[in-house]
Every structure is written in C-alpha cells, then in structure tokens.
Amino acid sequence: MAITCEHLIDAHPTAWQQATVHPFLSGCQTGTIRPEQFNTWLVQDYLFVKEFTRMLARVLAAAPDTNLDSLLSGLGALKDELLWFQAKAAERQLELNTPRQATCQQYCEFMASLVTVPYAVQATALWAIEYAYNQGWQLPGPMPQPYSEFADRWGNLGFTEYVKILAQQADVALATATPEAQQQAQAAFLRVAALEADFWQMAFNAVV
Ligand code: HMH
C-alpha cells in the first residue's frame, strides 16, 4: 500500500504539531509578539518565498498535464504575494535586501535540492510546505490587527482548498511511486516539518 498525505500526518503527530503550533503564532494571536520578532519573520519569509517560487516553478515543470492549472494558479498567487511582502516591508520600513539567517538558508537549500528527486517526492514536499502555513495560521483562530491580514493570507478557505488539491496530486503520484520514492517522500515531509519548527523559532529568537 502506498503512503498518502493523510498517512504522513497521522504517522508523525509530534513532528507536525511542532511545525504548526508555536509561541510565535500564539504570540500574534494574543498580541504579545514583539515587533523585532514579527519583522524578522516578515523579512526572512520574503526571502523564503522568493526561493519557494522557484521551487514551485520546478515542480510545475515536472508535473503531469492534469496538475498544470492548479500549479499555475499557485504561481499566480505568489506573484501577488511577493508584491504584498514588499508593501508590508515598506510600511514597516524594513530592509528586504538582508542576508538569509541560517535556518532560512537551510530551508532554501532543501527546496533547491528537490530538483533531483522524483515528482512524487516534490509534490509531497510542496503540499507539506503549504499545509504547514495553512494550519499554522488557521489553528489559533481569528487574529487581532495587524496580524489578521497575515493569518487570512494562509488561513483562508480558498487556500485550504488549494492545499487539498496539492494533497490529492501528491497522493496520485505516490500511488505509483517506487518504495524508495515513498521513503524519500516521508523523509521530505519530516524535513519540512523540522524546518518549519526551526523557522518559527528563528523569528521568535530575534533580538534586534
Ligand atoms: C517558512 N513555510 C514558510 N513560509 C511560507 N510562506 C510558507 C511555508 C507557505 O508558502
């Protein structure tokens, strides 16, 4: 029996919980997050999303015909998202031309490394990356200003539907993947979960 996205979540509850539940997110919801913590996240996530855009383009390049339409809409949303990050950074007078912190760098290197793995592994990683933010920003419930706009971006129902489509696409690819590729997909899922937890912690640790 091939693994599925649902199986990965069920098999690794602790890893997934650490990826999606963090004092950074609860701090946004209670309003106790400090500006330097939030701004560090904002700048580093912009740097992440630029590289994620390149990853999604490579996943699209490897995708079967049936998946092109939804992946193109994902890329279209990222076009808007990159401009939105630039606007949010300008409002806060943040310098986006900033080096990646170590965790962001590791995450970007992981995404770049996916170019050589089977499509089923790429599709699983893509789903996990998007589902982590969908769950992370949605689970705390409505957030106060100025964070509601951020929570809505990844927590909204349209994005939830997109993530479900990504899970279906990964499941279809996994169904015919070799046992080795399924193993790689599981490893990629766990790597995404660990990097997500580290990314929240990186922002939470910000001192400047
Ligand atoms: C760290 N993971 C991280 N940032 C994001 N913007 C997403 C996932 C969703 O694209």
Residues whose N, C-alpha, C, O or C-beta is under 5 A from the ligand:
A	BS01	HMH	D45 F48 I129 E130 Y133 F199
